[in-house]
C-alpha cells in the first residue's frame, strides 16, 4: 500500500466510527420522538417485584463472574496482588466500563488501580488482554450457537437472511474452536504481534476461559429475559442482546445508549409493542448498568482517599511468581 493510501486509510479508520455513531444517534433521536413514553412508564410500573429481584440477583452474579476474569489473568501472569483486591479492582472497573466506555473503565481506571497495587504496566496490559479474550471467546461460541441454531428474526434492512446468519454463526464457532486448539496443541506458547507478546494458556485454562465468558453472556441474556416475564423466548432475547453488544462496540457510543434500545425494538418488534420493549431495556439498564455504578464510584473514591492519606507509601512494582498455564 502506498504512503498516500495508507494515510487515507488511517484517516478513514479514525473518522468512520464517529460518523457511524453520529448517524446512529440521529436515527435514535428521531425514533425517540415517535415513542409513546406514557406507555413506556406504564410498562415499567407493571414490572413485578419478583421480576426485579430475580434480575438484581442475576446481575450481581454476572458482575462477580466478570470480575473473576481478572483472577484468570492473575493466574496466567503470576502477579502478586491478592485475589480479593483483584476481584474488587475488576468489579469497580467493569461497572465504570459499562457506563463510561472501555477507554476509561477498561483501560485507564484499571491501569491506575493495578499500578497502585504494585503491578508493572506490562503485567496490567496482559491482565487486560486475557480478560478481553475470556469475554470475547465466550461471545464467539454463544453467539455462534445462537446464530447457527436460532438466528434472530430481523428485517431485511437490519441483517442478511437466516442462511447467511447461520454461516456467520458457524464461522464464529470455528474461531472459538481454533483458539482452543491453538492453546492445546501449539508448540509456540505465546502469540506475537507488532513487538508485543502474550502467553497462551494451557488447554484446561482455555476451556475455563470459554466456560466463564460464555456463562456470563448467558447470564446477561437471562437478566433481560426475566424482566420480559416470559413474553419473549430466551433465544430471541439472547440474540438481540448479542447483536446489541456488537453494535455498541462498532458505534463507540458510551453504554450503547440508544443502540441497545434500537436493536431490541428491531428484534422483538414482531412479538411485543415498542413501549414494552423499551421499558424492559430501561429496567435492564437500571439493574445492570446503574446499580453497580452506584457502589463502584464510592468504592473508587474510598480507594483514592486511602492512596492520598499522609504517610502511606506508594507501592513499587513487585515481580510475581512464574505464570501458570
Helices and strands as residue ranges (DSSP letters): H 3-32, H 37-45, H 49-77, H 83-100, I 102-109, H 110-116, H 121-149, H 162-185, E 190-193, E 196-199, H 203-228, H 234-251, G 254-256, H 259-268, H 274-284, I 285-290, H 291-307
